[in-house]
Amino acid sequence: MKEAKKEKKLTAKEKKNLKIEVLEKISTLATAGFGLVAALAWNDAIKKLFSEIFPKPGGNILALFIYAVVITVVVVIITVYLGRLINLVKRVSPRHQNFGVRIKKKLSKNRDR
């Protein structure tokens, strides 16, 4: 029972690593949030463009479907090309496969000094 109550105390290095990890997660979430805001702004702009192209009242549903199809096709094409680019980089330079991990290790070594 005493063993269950004992809490592991973090070392200074573990605390630093935890702080870095928390900051990385916050940065990732903030970036995703800003990306969402930008996507919503573009969404409104493109919707407005389609409403200008298809001004008749009954045509708005058709315009929304056309908009959805066009956006889906564009996103799929971009996603496929990004995937191919990443695979190409991995094949051309295998030493970059663990690039992020190596950078984190170097940063943590420099901070420990």
Secondary structure, 3 states (H helix, E strand, C coil): CHHHHCCCCCCHHHHHHHHHHHHHHHHHHHHHHHHHHHHHHHHHHHHHHHHHHCCCHHHHHHHHHHHHHHHHHHHHHHHHHHHHHHHHHHHHCHHHCCHHHHHHHHHHHHHHC
